[in-house]
Amino acid sequence: METISTSSVGASCTVDDSHCITCSDEALPARVVQLDEVLGLAQVELKGQRVEVDVTLVDDVAVGQTLLIHGGVALERLDGGR
């Protein structure tokens, strides 16, 4: 099991395989369609809808990349980087 901190205020999820033990939700892939590097936020396309997510935990995010999203936070890049 791995614990992943999802914010600077101490929220965390415990990951077991593909699900979060804390909230029973799973991280989902989403494509970046717009990026605000100053605020550390991105608009991503997730299940056909645009959603705003925090991307400050992932280095070198760019439009067009696919990110793994959980709880409104990008956890990692799925297309070749961490």
N, C-alpha and C positions, 0 to 999 in steps of 0.2 A: 504494500500500500504506500501511496505517496500523498503528502499534504501539499497543496498548492495555495499560496497566499494570493488572493484576488484583489486586494486593495491595500492602501497604506493605513487604513483604520483597523486592520486586523481580521477581516473576514477571510475565511479559508474553506476549502473543500477538500475532502479526503477522497482520492481517486482509487477505485478498485476496478480494473479492466477499463471499460468505457463509460462507467457511470460514477457520478458523485455520490458518495455514501451519505453526505450531509443532506442533500436535497433530492436525491434519487433522480436527478436529471442527467442528461448526457451532453457533452460538448458537441457542437455541430460545425461543419465546414461552412464558410461564408466567403464570398468574393468581395474584395475591396473595390468600391466604385467611386469613392471620394475620400480625400485625406486632408486633415487639418493638423499638420505637424506641430504647430505652435501649441495647440490645446491638447495634443495627443489623442485625438478622436478621429474615428473614421466612420463613414457611411458604408455599410456592407449590404449585400443582397443575401438574405437568408430566407429560405422557403418562399421565394417569390416576393418578399417584402423588403423594403429598405429599413435598416435598423442602425442606430448610432451605437458604437462600441468604443471602449477605452483600449488604446493600442500601446500604452506606455510600457507594458511588460515585454513587448516584442521589438527587437532591433530591426532597423532598415525596412519598415513597412512601405509598400508602394501600391499604387492603384493597379488592379489586375491580379494581385496575389490572392491566394486562398489562405485564410486563417482559421484556426480552430477556436470557436467562440463558446464561452460558458458564462452565464450570469452577467452578460453585457461587457465582458472582458475578453480580449484576445489573449490566448494562452501560448500559441506558437504558430509559426508559418508551416503550412503543409506542402509548400512547393520549394523545398530545398534549403530551408534555414531555420534557425532557432533564435 
